[in-house]
């Protein structure tokens, strides 16, 4: 056995890649304070209130359900309560642990399928150092949890000798509580269950029971408290961003025909194929395709199910929620990495047979590159990208700290986005985006257009003390321009690192 084979034949490779992922993710997460996603701060505030014993509430004492990931909120809130850490710090640690656990599972899966330590190591390091994946996983959102559960579900299909389908039902239920669109996995996994040759009825029942045990308690609790089936965040975002991005109201979008919906879907999905994202996907898609073509029969059901899940996600967002971001799909990267590594394994076998000398040189040099050069470079790039994007939240953090120092503790502040400002200020937030407070929806429909008086009525009815918006005023603060006698500018907060499209925020005090 030569030295590369001795190095890459160890069964401890999954543990090594797991620790590598933990180191990279922790370094990336703590390379800059806070998070680059404003929505992450919504989770932080919910988790902080939950950890402090206030239940599910964005504003203390005011129960609300403006969260897309109840499982992530409860998990983070529980960790905050146990550890006593601030939510933003707890989220970084928890995200890193979940991400590294997912890398460990994926590496173990590849090692079991190929019996090739080098490919397993390559898989783990590629996943641990994939810039967009690490960048998203440590953002404080539910992405790391989503990836971990999806990778666990993937492993359960290949590694469970007894195919315990009740466990699959539990995992799909947990994935649904992590992101509502994961409900697509329900018919996908049922397809895998029903395609079994033995005990199909028993396995289907086990899957259904596992799913029901996880989902039904939360569903009944959520419906009894809110009267809704799904969180209000989707409607709020559509009301706010459809006019900005597509020039459509929510009613116009809902009335749109199939052809018009298809056009909107194509325009929204095109976001995923920006150059930087597309270049990441190209090698994955090529090697995935090679593996599937090379093994047309093996695991056909699994690849059909995986393709159905990915296409279902894209279609669901494109047709029903065309406000697409890469973070809604980034958790599927391990699926492509797993398939592409298996494709590389078979491609390597074909090359080794035809060009053995070239294959041997490629094997050794690529291993040295990945271990000694590739990972440090990618890790540095990931940390820099995270730091640069995190600066965009700096101005909102400054607003929150200004409010904390210069306003009464019981002050009511109206704005959108609400995350970072709400978390750092600790003030009562009136959500003008309708994510956590559906009562703003009727006013939002009118006030985001020409009916600025409608928005003013809402602000006065809610007892708002301060109104915050971009300068110049593109949306909410149009009411300031329409009714200048009602407002005084209390402050203008500027940042050396302004977010795209905004140089400053204005803070207005409402006159009584």
Phi, psi and omega in degrees: 000122181281174189293323176297323181291325178294322181291318189263012179259003185284137175284357179272003182302316178303322179293319180298315180291327177297316178292325176298317178296322179296317180295314181296316183290320178294318178299315180295316184296319185264010177286347179205143180291150174077202181227155178274353180254120178296326179298333179297325180292335173296315175299318182299317182290319175300314182295321179296316178294320178295317179295332179275004178090013182267006180072196179277102182202134173281313171263128181307133179080005181231085183304137178206164185230040181276052181229132178278340183235092180291324181295317179295321179297314181293319180296314180293319178297320177296320179293322177298317181294317183288316187276333184077009180279159170294149186301323183293323178287316179300321181295319180297316180294313182295319177299317181295319179295315180295318180296313181294327176295320176297321177295319178300314180297316182296318179296317178297323179296314180294320179298320180289329183278327186251339187056030184237108184295325180296314180295323177296316178297318179299318179300311181297316181289322177298318179290317183294333184247010178290108189308308182295330181288311179296316180305316180283322186297326184260017182286347184095357176276187183275009189298315181297320177295318179298316179295316181299313181292320179294321177294322177296319177296319177299315181293326181296331179289320186266328189261344181275109183293334183263359180049063180286094188287340175295327177293323175299320177298319178297316181295318178296322176297317178295323177295323177296320178287344176277316174215127183301327182292347176292357173301339175302331180293339181299304177292329180295313181287329174296324176300316178296324180292313183289339179277000175292149182273341183232144174052044183297318181297316180295317180291321178296319178295318178298319178297313182298319179294317178300317179295315184295320181300325182277316192273317189300318179302315179293320181301312181293321178296313182297315182292321181293330182270327187247338185075009181248158176267322179236159179302152183283000187297322181299310182298317180300314181292322178295317179299323185277316191259340177302314178298325182287317188267329184235358181067028182237145169277168179297321179296319179295321178295318180292330179274351184298142178283179184298316182295316180293319177299320179297318178297318177296318180298316181297317179297321181286320181292333180301338178300327182290345185250031168296159188305312186295325178284318183296321180296329177292322185284331189306305180297325179297311183294321180296310183289327175298313179298321180297317181296316182295319178292324181289333182231069187297332185265320187297126175056037180303317181299320182294315181293325175297318179295317179297317178296321179297320179296312182296314179294324178296319178299311181299315181294318181299312179292316183299319185270330187243343179210074189282033177253068194276137172231156181299329184294343177286345185235351188298335182291347178276354180306317179303327177299314180290322179296316179300311181293322182290326177292320175297323175296319178296323179301314180286325176296320177299318179298319179293319180293320183296325179289320185274321182228075187298320181293315178299320181296319181295317179295317180298320181301308185291312185293322180293324178296316178297318181298312183297317185284316190259340185234311188297313185294313178301319180296312180296324178296318178296315179298320179297313181297319179295318180296318178297316181296318181296317181288326180295334179297336180296335178272355183300318182294323179289326175296320178296321177298314179301317180292324177297315179297321181296326184270336191240004180232155177299154182297334181261015181294145177253128185239128179253132180189174170203125007280156191257347194298288187296319180298316179296320183292314186278335182277325185072011182270163176290124185255130171259113189277111179275358177264350178073021180281318182249349181230091181299342182296344180278348186305310180300321179289327179295320179300323182268316187290334179282351176260240182258351185273067179295334179295328178296318179293323178297319177301318180296315180300317180291321180295326181275359179068036183291135177263326183225142177238132183236136175201170178300157169238126358292164194275103182273340187218268189300319184283005169301332178294332176292317179293327181282328182230067184297336181289348183268351190225150169235135178282120182272328182193157169235119183258122178242154183232146173292345178235071184291147174292158182303129175088003180212121178270339184196169173239141174257138176248117181251140174257129179282135177280141178260000000 
